Amino acid sequence: MMMVVMVAMADAVGTWKIYPSYSTITNVEPTGNKVFVLADGNLYSYNVNTTEIKEYNITTEPKLNGRNITHIAWVKQTSKLIIVYDDYLIDILSNKDVVTSVVGLHNASSQKDRTVNSIVVSGQYVFIATGLGVLKIDTKEEYIVKTYKVDEEVPDMPATSGVTTKDGPDGTVYHDQTNKCWWGGNADGKLTKYVESEAGMTATSSGVAPDAPFTSACWRLYKHDGKLFVTAGAYAIGLPSAEMEKPGLVQYYDGSSWTKLEDPGRMTGYDYIAANCMVFDTKDKNHFWVGAGSGLYEYRNYKPVKAFNSTNSALPKMYNSVESLSNVTTLLYDANNNLWTTNGWSDVFLTRFDGNGESVSFPHSQHTFVNRHAVDIQGTFISPTNGYMFFVNSFYKVPVLYYYNYKTDGLSSIMSFVNEDGGDIAPNYLYDLAEDSEGNLWVASTSGPFYWSRSDMASGTATFVQHKVNRNDGSGLADYLLSGVPTRCMYIDKADRKWFGTAEDGIYLISGDNNTQLQHFTKENSCLPSNTIYDVFVDEETGIVWIATNAGLCSYQSDVTETYGEMNDDNVYAYPNPVEPDYTGDITIMGLTDGAQVTITTPSGYVVNRGTCVGGSYTWNGRDREGLRVASGVYNVLVATAGGESGCVTKIAVIR
C-alpha cells in the first residue's frame, strides 16, 4: 500500500517544478511587512509579521515570465516590484501578486548591448539604464513611457535612489527604514536581520531561507532509500572549464527538504573536488560511495569513513596531474558485490574493490590510444541481458564503446557507426548508454542516438546503427532518428520510451517503437531552466522525470509508472479524484499493467473514452469521444489485461 500512498500524492500529469538555489544573496528590497530577496538569480520574499517565506518563479502562483533575475527594485509609491532578467525581459509584480510583463527591451531588434546596468526609482516611475540607453517605465500604468538614447539627457531622472547599503558582518546589508533594521545574508547565505549600535552590527536571528538546493550545480541523478541524490561535479570532456570546476558536493531530497551530504574534506590529502557519481550497496542501504575528481569516498550511515586515490589503492593517477588525484567518473557493483570504478583522464580504465577494500586495476594496454589521458568514461552499466559491462570513451579523437566481461577480464570495443542505409557516420563524442527491454543497446552521441541490436551482438556484428523513421506521408521518404541532434543523456522507461537529453535542444521523448516523437520540451515551450541537459532520470514509482541542467534541477510529472504485477481494486485508482470544477488537466488512472485495456463509461454504460495503457498508467483528458468536457457525475473505469483475462473497476467523480 505504501506505493499507492506515494503515487497518490503526485502532481497531475504534465506538471512542472523547478528547484532553485538561494545560496548567495545579491539584493534585498525591504517593503515594510515584506522583504524581497534576490539570490542566485532567484526570488523569494519573507513576511516580517507572519514569518512566511514565498518563492516566485515560472512554476509558482503567481508565475513569473522569465528565469535568472539580474535586478530587482521596489517602487514604494505604487507598491510594485520591478524584476529584470538576463534575457532583458521585465516583469512588474504588484502587492496583490499580479505579474505584468513589459517586453520592449526583450524584443528590441538592436544589436547593441541591452545589458541592464542599474535601476533608479522616482515616484511612480523607474529609469532602467541599459547599453541601448535609458527606459522610463510608468509602474502605475505598467508601460514604457519613453526610451532615451545613449548620451541623451533624461529629464526628471534622479542621480541615485533605492535602498541604503553598507558593509555588514558577512557582506552587504540593506537598510529597512520601516522596521529600523538592516537585512543581509549571513555566512550560510540566509536572510538575516541586523541591528546597529555603537558596538557594531549584530544579527538578531540565525537567518531564514526557502528549503532549497544548496547549489544549482547538478550533474548526475540517483534514487535511493526514497531520496533523490544529486551530484554537483562535472569533471568531463566537452564542458566549459567553469563547468568542470563544479564543487565536490552531493545533496539529497526526501520530497520535502534538502540535505547536504557531509563533506569528506581532505581525506585523500587533497581538496574534495567534482563529485561526479554515486553507487549504493545492494546489501546495505546505509553504505554507499561517491566518485569524484579527487578520488573515491566511502560512506556509512551518511558519514565519510574512507577515501582512496592513487596513493593508497590501485586507482590510477590522473594523467599529467601534479597531484595524486584519481578521477572516478562512474561506479557500479557486480553480481558478487564487488565495486568497480571507471577512471577518467587515465590510461587505466578499470579498478575493482572487493568487500575488504582491497583493489586491483585492469590496464588493457591494447586499448590505449593517443591522448588517452582525455578518456572520460560515462554511462557504465552491467547488462541484465548478457552480463557485459558497457562503457564509453567520450573523447572526440577516439569515440568508442567498450564491452567488458568482468569475469574473464575480456575487453572488446566498437568504433563503427552507420545509418540503416549503410552510410558511415563519425560522431565526435559518445555519452550515455541504456538498454531497452529487447536487449538492444542505445548510445547518446553528438550525431544523435544509435543502437546496437541484440541480434548483431549475438552474431558478432560490431556496428552501431542509426534508426530510420518513415515519414508516412505518401512520399516514400524517411528521416533518421534525431540525426545531428547532440544527445548527452538518456533514460528508457518501462514503456520502452526514450527520454533523450540534448546539449542545446532540450528533451525529446520518443515512442517505444522509435518511430514517433511524443514530446519535445525546450526552455521556450516548457519550464526547463535550460536547453542544456546533463542527466534525466525517471522515477517509475511516481512517474516523476527528474532533469539536471546546467542552470539547475527541475521535474516533470509523466504518465508512465512502474507496471504492477496484478491489477485489483486495492491498487487501481485515479487522481485527481474527485475532479474539481476548475481542473482542466489530465486525469490519471494508476496501478495498471502495461497494455491494459481501459474503458470509461457513464453510470448508464455509455462509453466516453477507451484506450490502451502505456507503462503502468493511463491518462484521460476528461472529455468524451466528441471532444466535449463530460458533465458532472460518477464515471466507471473498467480495466482488463491486454488479453482480456482479468480486470477490475474503479470510479472517478467529476464535479462541474
C-alpha positions in Angstrom: 0.0 0.0 0.0 3.0 2.3 0.5 3.5 2.7 -3.2 -0.1 3.7 -3.7 0.1 6.4 -1.0 3.3 7.9 -2.5 1.9 8.0 -6.0 -1.5 9.4 -4.9 0.4 12.4 -3.6 1.9 13.1 -7.0 1.0 16.1 -9.2 -1.2 15.9 -12.2 0.4 14.6 -15.4 2.2 17.5 -17.2 3.1 19.4 -14.0 6.5 21.0 -13.9 8.5 22.1 -10.9 11.9 23.8 -10.6 14.2 23.7 -7.6 16.2 26.9 -7.5 19.1 27.6 -5.2 19.3 30.7 -2.9 22.8 30.3 -1.6 24.2 33.8 -2.3 22.1 37.0 -1.7 22.8 39.8 -4.2 20.0 42.2 -3.5 17.4 42.9 -0.8 14.4 45.2 -1.1 12.5 45.9 2.2 8.9 47.0 1.6 7.5 47.3 5.2 5.9 44.0 6.2 7.7 42.1 3.4 11.3 41.7 2.4 12.1 40.7 -1.2 15.4 38.8 -1.7 17.3 38.1 -4.9 19.7 35.2 -4.5 21.5 33.2 -7.2 19.2 34.8 -9.8 16.1 33.6 -8.0 13.5 35.5 -6.0 11.7 34.9 -2.7 10.1 37.0 0.0 10.0 37.0 3.8 7.0 38.3 5.7 8.3 40.1 8.8 5.0 39.7 10.6 4.0 36.1 9.8 7.5 34.7 9.0 6.1 33.2 5.8 8.6 32.5 3.0 7.2 32.7 -0.5 9.1 31.7 -3.7 8.5 33.3 -7.1 9.4 31.6 -10.4 7.9 30.3 -13.6 6.0 27.4 -11.9 4.6 29.2 -8.8 1.5 31.2 -8.4 1.8 34.0 -9.4 4.0 32.8 -12.3 6.9 34.9 -13.3 7.7 35.2 -17.0 11.4 34.7 -17.0 14.4 33.0 -15.5 17.7 34.1 -14.0 16.9 37.5 -12.5 19.6 40.2 -12.6 18.0 43.1 -10.8 15.0 43.9 -8.6 13.7 47.3 -7.3 10.8 48.3 -5.1 8.6 51.2 -6.1 7.0 52.4 -2.9 4.5 54.8 -4.5 2.8 52.0 -6.4 3.7 49.1 -4.2 5.2 47.2 -7.1 8.4 45.2 -7.6 10.4 45.6 -10.8 12.1 42.4 -11.9 14.7 42.3 -14.7 16.0 39.1 -16.3 19.3 38.3 -18.1 17.4 38.0 -21.4 16.2 41.6 -20.9 12.6 40.6 -20.1 11.0 42.9 -17.4 8.2 41.9 -15.0 6.2 44.1 -12.7 4.9 42.3 -9.5 2.1 44.0 -7.6 1.5 43.7 -3.9 -1.6 41.7 -4.9 0.6 39.1 -6.5 -0.3 40.0 -10.1 2.5 39.8 -12.7 2.7 42.0 -15.8 5.3 41.6 -18.4 7.0 44.6 -20.1 8.6 43.2 -23.3 10.0 46.3 -25.0 13.7 45.7 -24.1 13.4 42.0 -24.6 12.1 42.4 -28.1 14.4 45.2 -29.2 16.0 44.4 -32.6 19.1 46.4 -32.0 22.4 44.5 -32.0 23.8 46.9 -29.3 24.3 45.8 -25.7 21.0 45.6 -23.9 22.5 44.7 -20.5 20.8 46.4 -17.6 23.3 48.4 -15.6 21.1 50.0 -12.9 17.6 50.9 -11.9 16.6 54.2 -10.4 13.2 54.8 -8.8 11.4 58.2 -8.9 7.9 58.3 -7.6 5.7 56.0 -9.8 8.5 55.8 -12.5 11.6 53.7 -12.8 14.5 54.5 -15.0 16.4 51.5 -16.3 19.9 52.2 -17.6 21.0 49.8 -20.4 23.6 49.6 -23.1 20.9 51.0 -25.5 20.1 53.9 -23.3 17.5 54.5 -20.6 14.0 53.1 -20.4 11.4 55.2 -18.4 8.6 52.9 -17.2 5.3 54.1 -15.6 4.7 51.4 -12.9 1.1 52.6 -12.3 0.0 52.1 -15.9 2.7 49.5 -16.5 4.1 50.5 -19.8 7.3 52.0 -21.3 6.8 55.8 -21.4 9.9 56.5 -23.5 13.4 55.2 -24.4 16.2 57.7 -24.3 19.3 57.0 -26.4 22.8 56.8 -25.0 24.1 60.3 -24.1 20.6 61.7 -24.4 19.6 63.8 -21.4 16.9 62.1 -19.3 14.6 64.7 -17.6 13.4 64.1 -14.1 15.8 61.2 -13.5 17.4 61.4 -10.1 21.1 60.7 -9.7 20.5 57.8 -7.3 17.8 56.2 -5.4 17.0 53.0 -3.7 17.9 51.2 -0.5 20.9 52.4 1.5 23.6 49.8 1.8 26.8 49.3 3.8 29.2 46.5 4.6 27.9 44.1 7.1 29.5 41.2 9.1 29.1 38.8 6.1 28.7 41.1 3.1 26.4 43.9 2.0 23.4 44.8 4.2 20.3 46.8 3.2 18.6 49.3 5.3 14.9 48.8 6.3 13.6 52.2 7.3 10.2 50.9 8.3 11.5 48.3 10.7 14.6 50.2 11.7 17.0 47.4 11.0 19.3 46.0 8.3 18.9 42.9 6.1 21.6 40.8 4.5 22.9 37.3 4.0 24.8 35.5 6.8 27.7 33.1 6.3 25.2 30.4 5.3 23.6 32.6 2.7 20.4 33.0 4.7 18.4 36.2 5.1 19.3 37.7 8.4 18.1 40.7 10.4 20.8 43.0 11.8 20.5 45.9 14.3 23.2 48.6 14.6 24.6 50.0 17.8 27.7 51.7 18.9 29.2 48.3 19.4 28.6 47.5 15.7 26.1 45.5 13.7 24.6 42.4 15.4 22.5 39.6 13.9 19.2 39.2 15.7 18.4 35.7 14.2 20.1 32.7 12.7 18.7 33.6 9.3 15.8 32.3 7.1 15.7 31.0 3.5 13.5 28.6 1.5 14.2 24.9 1.8 16.1 24.6 -1.4 19.2 23.0 -3.1 22.5 24.3 -1.7 23.7 24.9 -5.2 22.2 24.9 -8.7 25.0 22.7 -10.0 23.7 19.3 -10.8 25.4 16.6 -12.9 24.1 13.1 -12.1 20.8 11.9 -10.5 20.1 8.8 -8.4 17.2 7.5 -6.4 18.0 5.6 -3.2 16.1 4.9 0.0 13.2 7.1 -1.1 15.5 10.1 -1.7 16.8 11.8 -4.8 20.6 12.2 -4.7 22.2 14.9 -6.9 26.0 15.2 -7.5 27.3 18.6 -8.4 30.6 17.7 -10.0 31.1 17.6 -13.7 34.7 16.6 -14.4 34.1 15.7 -18.0 35.3 16.2 -21.6 33.3 18.6 -23.8 32.3 21.1 -21.0 33.5 24.6 -20.4 36.3 24.9 -17.9 33.9 26.6 -15.4 31.6 23.6 -15.5 34.5 21.3 -14.8 35.2 23.3 -11.6 31.8 22.5 -10.0 32.1 21.7 -6.3 32.7 18.4 -4.6 29.1 18.4 -3.3 26.3 15.9 -3.0 22.8 16.8 -1.8 19.7 14.8 -1.4 15.9 15.5 -1.4 13.3 13.5 0.5 10.3 15.1 -1.1 10.1 18.0 1.4 13.5 19.1 2.4 17.1 19.2 1.1 20.2 18.0 3.0 23.9 18.3 2.2 25.9 15.1 2.4 28.8 15.6 4.8 31.9 16.9 3.1 34.8 14.5 3.5 37.3 17.3 3.4 40.9 16.4 2.6 40.6 12.7 3.4 42.7 11.9 0.3 45.2 14.5 1.2 43.8 16.9 -1.3 40.7 19.1 -1.6 37.4 17.4 -2.4 36.5 18.4 -5.9 33.9 17.5 -8.6 31.6 14.9 -7.1 30.9 13.0 -10.3 28.9 9.9 -9.5 27.5 7.6 -6.8 26.6 3.9 -6.2 24.7 2.3 -3.4 25.4 -1.1 -1.8 22.7 -3.6 -2.8 23.0 -5.3 0.6 23.2 -2.3 3.0 21.2 0.8 2.2 23.3 2.9 4.6 26.5 2.1 2.7 27.4 4.0 -0.5 30.2 5.5 -2.4 31.0 8.9 -4.1 33.3 9.1 -7.1 35.0 12.4 -7.6 37.7 14.3 -9.4 39.8 13.9 -6.3 39.2 10.2 -5.7 36.8 7.6 -4.2 34.9 8.2 -1.0 33.2 5.6 1.1 30.1 6.5 3.3 28.4 4.6 6.1 25.3 5.9 7.8 25.8 9.1 5.7 29.2 9.7 7.2 32.5 9.6 5.2 34.6 6.7 6.6 37.4 6.1 4.0 38.9 7.7 0.9 41.0 6.3 -1.9 43.2 7.7 -4.6 46.5 6.6 -6.3 48.5 6.8 -3.1 46.5 4.1 -1.2 44.8 2.0 -3.8 45.1 0.7 -7.4 43.3 3.8 -8.7 45.4 5.4 -11.3 46.7 8.9 -11.1 45.1 11.4 -13.4 47.3 11.9 -16.4 49.6 14.9 -16.2 48.4 15.9 -12.7 50.9 17.4 -10.3 48.9 15.9 -7.5 47.9 12.3 -6.9 44.4 12.9 -8.0 42.3 10.0 -9.3 39.3 11.0 -11.4 36.4 8.4 -10.7 33.8 9.0 -13.4 31.3 6.1 -12.8 30.7 3.4 -10.2 28.8 0.2 -10.1 28.5 -3.2 -8.3 28.8 -6.5 -10.0 26.8 -9.7 -9.1 29.4 -10.6 -6.4 29.1 -7.2 -4.8 32.5 -6.1 -5.9 32.8 -2.4 -6.6 34.0 -1.3 -10.0 35.3 2.2 -10.8 35.8 3.6 -14.3 38.6 6.1 -14.3 38.7 9.2 -16.5 41.8 11.0 -17.8 43.9 8.0 -17.4 45.2 5.0 -19.4 43.9 2.6 -16.8 40.1 2.4 -17.4 39.0 -0.1 -14.7 39.7 -0.7 -11.0 37.9 -3.2 -8.7 37.5 -3.1 -5.0 36.4 -6.2 -3.0 34.4 -6.2 0.2 37.5 -5.7 2.3 38.6 -2.6 0.4 41.4 -4.4 -1.5 41.8 -3.1 -5.0 43.3 -4.2 -8.3 43.4 -2.4 -11.7 43.0 -3.7 -15.2 45.2 -1.7 -17.6 44.4 -3.3 -21.0 47.3 -1.7 -22.8 46.0 -3.0 -26.2 43.1 -0.5 -25.8 45.1 2.7 -25.0 45.2 5.5 -27.6 46.9 8.7 -28.4 45.8 11.4 -26.0 44.4 8.6 -23.8 44.6 10.9 -20.8 41.4 12.6 -22.0 39.3 9.4 -21.7 36.1 10.3 -19.8 34.1 7.2 -19.1 30.3 7.6 -18.7 27.1 5.6 -18.8 28.6 2.5 -17.3 26.3 -0.4 -16.5 26.2 -4.2 -16.4 23.6 -5.6 -18.8 21.0 -7.9 -17.3 20.6 -9.5 -20.7 24.2 -10.7 -21.5 26.2 -9.7 -18.4 28.6 -7.4 -20.2 29.8 -4.2 -18.6 29.3 -1.4 -21.1 31.0 2.0 -21.0 32.2 4.6 -23.5 35.2 6.9 -24.1 33.7 10.3 -24.7 36.6 11.9 -26.4 36.5 13.3 -29.9 39.7 11.7 -31.1 38.6 8.2 -30.0 34.7 7.8 -29.8 34.4 4.2 -28.8 32.2 1.9 -26.9 33.7 -0.9 -24.7 32.0 -4.1 -23.7 33.8 -5.9 -20.9 33.5 -9.4 -19.5 34.4 -8.7 -15.9 34.5 -12.4 -15.0 37.2 -13.2 -17.6 38.8 -9.7 -18.0 37.9 -9.7 -21.7 37.6 -6.3 -23.2 36.3 -5.5 -26.7 35.3 -2.3 -28.4 33.1 -0.9 -31.2 34.1 2.2 -33.3 31.7 1.7 -36.3 28.7 3.9 -36.7 26.4 3.8 -39.7 22.8 4.6 -40.7 20.3 1.9 -41.8 21.3 2.6 -45.4 24.9 1.7 -44.6 26.4 5.2 -44.7 29.2 5.9 -42.3 28.8 8.4 -39.5 31.5 9.8 -37.3 30.2 11.2 -34.0 32.7 13.4 -32.1 31.6 12.4 -28.6 29.8 9.4 -27.1 27.9 9.9 -23.9 25.3 8.0 -22.0 24.2 4.3 -22.5 21.0 2.4 -21.9 19.4 -0.9 -22.7 15.8 -1.4 -23.9 13.5 -4.2 -23.0 14.6 -6.2 -26.0 18.2 -6.1 -25.1 19.2 -3.5 -27.7 22.0 -1.1 -26.5 21.5 2.6 -27.1 24.1 5.3 -27.0 23.8 9.0 -27.0 26.2 10.9 -29.2 26.9 14.3 -30.8 25.4 12.9 -34.0 22.2 11.7 -32.3 21.3 8.3 -30.8 22.4 5.0 -32.2 21.6 1.4 -31.3 23.5 -1.9 -31.3 20.8 -4.6 -31.8 20.8 -7.7 -29.7 20.9 -9.9 -32.8 24.0 -8.1 -34.0 25.6 -8.6 -30.6 24.8 -12.3 -30.8 26.2 -12.6 -34.4 29.3 -10.6 -33.7 28.4 -7.7 -35.9 30.1 -4.8 -34.1 28.3 -1.8 -35.5 26.0 0.9 -34.1 23.1 1.8 -36.4 21.1 5.0 -36.7 17.4 4.2 -36.8 15.4 5.2 -39.9 11.9 6.7 -39.4 9.4 6.6 -42.3 7.6 9.9 -42.8 4.3 8.0 -43.7 3.1 11.0 -45.7 2.9 9.1 -49.1 6.3 10.5 -50.2 8.1 7.2 -49.5 10.8 9.3 -47.8 12.3 8.7 -44.4 14.5 10.6 -41.8 16.9 9.3 -39.2 16.0 9.4 -35.5 17.2 12.8 -34.1 20.0 12.8 -36.7 22.6 15.5 -36.0 20.9 16.4 -32.6 23.7 16.3 -30.0 22.2 13.9 -27.4 24.0 13.9 -24.0 22.0 11.5 -21.8 19.0 9.2 -22.0 16.6 7.1 -19.9 14.5 4.2 -21.3 11.3 3.9 -19.2 9.1 0.8 -18.6 7.1 1.5 -21.8 10.4 1.4 -23.7 10.0 5.1 -24.5 13.3 7.0 -24.8 13.9 10.3 -23.0 16.8 11.9 -24.7 18.5 15.0 -23.1 20.5 17.1 -25.5 23.4 19.5 -25.4 21.4 22.5 -26.6 17.9 21.4 -27.7 16.1 20.3 -24.5 14.5 16.9 -24.1 12.9 14.6 -26.7 10.5 11.8 -25.8 10.4 9.0 -28.4 7.9 6.2 -28.6 8.7 2.6 -27.7 8.9 1.6 -31.3 11.3 4.5 -32.0 9.1 5.9 -34.8 7.2 8.8 -33.2 8.3 11.9 -31.4 5.9 12.2 -28.5 7.2 15.3 -26.9 9.9 17.9 -27.4 10.5 20.1 -24.3 12.6 23.2 -24.6 13.2 26.3 -22.4 10.9 28.2 -24.8 7.9 25.9 -24.6 8.2 24.4 -21.1 9.6 25.1 -17.6 13.0 23.7 -18.4 15.6 26.1 -16.8 17.9 25.5 -19.8 18.2 23.6 -23.1 21.5 22.0 -22.0 20.6 18.7 -20.3 23.2 16.8 -18.2 21.1 13.9 -16.9 17.5 12.6 -17.0 16.1 10.1 -14.6 12.5 8.7 -14.5 11.3 7.6 -11.0 8.9 4.9 -12.3 7.3 4.5 -8.8 5.9 8.0 -9.1 6.2 8.8 -12.8 8.3 11.9 -12.0 11.0 12.7 -14.5 14.0 14.4 -12.8 16.1 16.6 -15.1 19.6 18.0 -14.4 20.5 21.1 -16.5 23.4 23.5 -16.5 21.0 26.0 -14.9 19.6 23.8 -12.1 17.2 21.0 -11.4 13.6 20.5 -12.5 11.0 17.8 -12.6 8.1 16.8 -14.9 5.2 14.6 -13.9 5.0 11.9 -16.7 2.3 9.4 -17.3 4.4 6.2 -17.1 4.9 4.5 -13.8 6.0 1.1 -12.6 3.9 -1.7 -14.0 2.0 -3.6 -11.4 2.2 -7.4 -11.4 -1.5 -7.7 -10.9 -4.4 -5.3 -11.2 -7.0 -5.3 -8.4 -9.3 -2.9 -6.6 -6.6 -2.1 -4.0 -4.0 -0.7 -6.3 -6.0 0.6 -9.3 -7.2 4.2 -8.6 -7.4 7.6 -10.3 -6.2 11.1 -9.4 -7.2 13.8 -9.1 -10.4 12.3 -7.7 -12.8 14.0 -7.3 -12.2 16.2 -10.3 -12.9 19.8 -9.1 -14.8 22.3 -11.4 -11.7 24.4 -12.1 -9.4 21.5 -13.0 -8.7 21.2 -16.7 -5.7 18.9 -16.8 -5.4 15.1 -17.4 -6.9 12.5 -15.1 -4.5 9.6 -14.5 -5.5 6.0 -13.7 -2.7 4.3 -11.8 -1.8 0.7 -10.9 -2.3 -0.8 -14.3 -0.3 -3.4 -16.2 1.4 -2.5 -19.5 -1.1 -2.9 -22.4 -4.1 -3.0 -20.1 -7.4 -2.1 -21.9 -9.2 0.9 -20.3 -12.9 1.8 -20.9 -14.5 4.8 -19.2 -18.3 4.9 -19.1 -21.2 6.8 -17.6 -23.3 5.1 -14.9 -25.7 4.1 -17.7 -22.9 2.3 -19.6 -22.3 4.9 -22.4 -18.6 4.8 -23.4 -16.9 8.2 -23.2 -13.3 7.1 -23.6 -11.4 3.9 -24.5 -7.7 3.2 -24.9 -4.6 1.2 -24.0 -2.3 1.7 -21.0 1.3 2.6 -21.7 3.5 1.5 -18.8 1.6 1.5 -15.5 -0.8 4.3 -16.0 -3.5 5.7 -18.4 -4.5 9.4 -18.9 -7.9 10.8 -19.8 -8.5 14.4 -20.6 -11.9 14.5 -19.1 -13.7 14.7 -22.5 -16.0 12.4 -24.4 -15.4 10.9 -27.8 -16.8 14.1 -29.4 -14.2 16.2 -27.6 -16.6 17.8 -25.2 -16.0 18.0 -21.4 -18.1 15.4 -19.6 -20.8 16.5 -17.3 -20.9 16.1 -13.5 -21.3 12.5 -12.4 -19.5 9.4 -11.3 -17.8 7.6 -14.1 -16.8 3.9 -14.2 -13.3 2.9 -15.2 -13.3 -0.7 -16.5 -9.8 -2.2 -16.9 -8.7 -5.5 -18.2 -5.3 -7.1 -19.1 -4.1 -6.9 -22.6 -5.5 -10.4 -23.3 -8.8 -9.6 -21.5 -8.2 -12.4 -18.9 -9.0 -10.4 -15.8 -9.9 -6.9 -14.7 -11.3 -4.6 -12.1 -13.3 -1.4 -11.7 -12.6 2.0 -10.2 -14.7 5.2 -10.2 -14.0 8.9 -10.9 -16.2 11.6 -9.5 -16.4 14.7 -11.8 -17.8 18.0 -10.4 -18.7 20.8 -12.8 
